[in-house]
Structure formats: structure tokens, C-alpha cells
Amino acid sequence: MDEPGNNSAKSLRGFAEEALLAGVGAVALTRDRADELVQELVGKGKLTSDDARELVDGVMGRWRGDAVRMSERAGTTLSTLFRELGLITRREYEELELRLAQLEHRLRLVEKQEP
């Protein structure tokens, strides 16, 4: 049986995966595919070229905006989870590594001064 904390980690992982897939889906519609859609809509006589281009550009912009918001939300959620688990960021780790190196250097200097 799973531990209670493990379920929240799994649900957050699922959320992160969904956010990533949303981001991939938003950028998968390339400019070439958008041009094809415009030509198809114009060819069917449903819209003028300018109207079709505006429509496709608007939809692509919204998709990309949604993907960015989902990525930001996933990042915030994961950061919160990592904090709750007691994990540190790479930046924090590197700062601690630098501080430790400075302390070791100072200690060596003090040890050299002792008679």
C-alpha cells in the first residue's frame, strides 16, 4: 500500500507531465501547418486569406499563452513540493559549496598561523 505522502507526489508528477504535454502541444503547430490551415480555409471559400490568417494566429497565440501559464503553474507547484520535502535548489547548493570552500580556506590559514 502507498504511503499518504507518496500519493501527493504522484499527483504532482501527473500535473507536471500534463503541463509539459500542453506546452509541447502548443508549439507543435508550426508556422508551416498554420499556413496549410489558412490555405485550406481560404480554398473552401469560408474565409478570406487575411481573416483566416488572423484566426489561426489568434488561436496559436492563445495556445502558446496557455502553455506558458501551465508551465509557470507547474514550476510553482513543483517548487512548493520540493520545499516541503526539504530539497534545495542548485543555486542554494552552489552557494553552500562556495561557503564551505571559503571556510576550509580560512581554516587552513588559521592552522598555518598556529605555532
Secondary structure, DSSP 8 states (H G I E B T S, - for coil): ---HHHHHHHHHHHHHHHHHHHHHHHHHS-HHHHHHHHHHHHHTTSS-HHHHHHHHHHHHHHHHHHHHHHHHHHHHHHHHHHHHTT---HHHHHHHHHHHHHHHHHHHHHHHH--
